[in-house]
Amino acid sequence: LVTVIRSAGEVDPKDRVSIYPNPTDGNLVISFEDNRATLNQLTITDILGRVVWMQKVVRQNPTEKLNLDLQAIESGAYYLIVEDELGAKQHF
């Protein structure tokens, strides 16, 4: 069981990212709706800030769903950071 912790922060309303299910059994879906295709870096850290998983993703469509297999990650609580090519970050 992996729980992604959502943190408060300002997010541009046109840059919507959804993650589900939360908690997950290891298969996580990230849904993007931001009116542009882009390069994103996805990073998962533990609660101490240590990187446990990282992947660069080139999205072909502005609205896209990514299916992530995180079953290799040990059960626990984690943060997901979605960063675009301009360095803007969203924390979940």
C-alpha positions, 0 to 999 in steps of 0.5 A: 500500500502506497499513500501519496501525501498531498501538500498545500500550494498554489497551482495554476488553475489551467495546470490540473494534475490528478492522481488516483487511486490514493492510496494505491496498491502500486498502480498509480494513474496521473492525469494531466489537463493543462492545454499543452504538451510538455516534458515532465519530471516525476519524482517520488520521495519518502517523508524524509525527502529521499528520492525513491523513484524518478522518471522523465516523461514527454507528453504528446498530448495536453490531456493525457493519463500516465499509468505508473507501476510502483509495486517495487516501492516499499509500502509507506507514505510518499510525496509525488513531485511533478515538475515541468520543463520551466521548473514549475513544481506541483507537490502531491 
